[in-house]
């Protein structure tokens, strides 16, 4: 039988030396991170979905959106308990022993309940928060037309009410021996065909 070590609350970090307890740091990380991953379950089958998102401090909630219908909406309507993960990768940390290779990172895992936002005013506000995050240099009414009622009706907006979160971080000194960026050695990205790895 496989070894198991599952004790304590959901948001307990096993590596206490990497746990971040500073809620201000966590909020700042959520504000700056571009992408998150939503985990839902339907009939025992886990699903993950990558989303743009915005963290709203006033309501202590995460907002994101999808098309009006789809797997995300049906899963959340069937079971509102979700997990949401946001992470960032730093440098690769080499060692003389393969087992001891490591990586710099920061990650926040959110536990809470998600629901479809039905109130048009809240939907409009959430979508504007997303626009303000990803296009802060563009202003509604001047650089683009805000969504109208028909467009709001074609969009599902979700709110995750945060019940708890955990954060961990592994960060080393700038002069850590041999540390390097993954981008320095990876192949050209198929997402950006003209890109070339630095050698």
Secondary structure, DSSP 8 states (H G I E B T S, - for coil): -------S-TT--S-GGGB---HHHHHHHHHH---EEEEEEETTEEEEEEE--EEETTTTEEEEEEESSSHHHHHHHH--EEEEEEEEEEEEE--SSGGG-EEEEEEEEEEEEEEE---HHHHHHHHHHHHHHH-TTS-BTTTB----HHHHHTEEEEEEEEEEEEEEEE---TT-TT-B-GGGTS---TTSTT-----
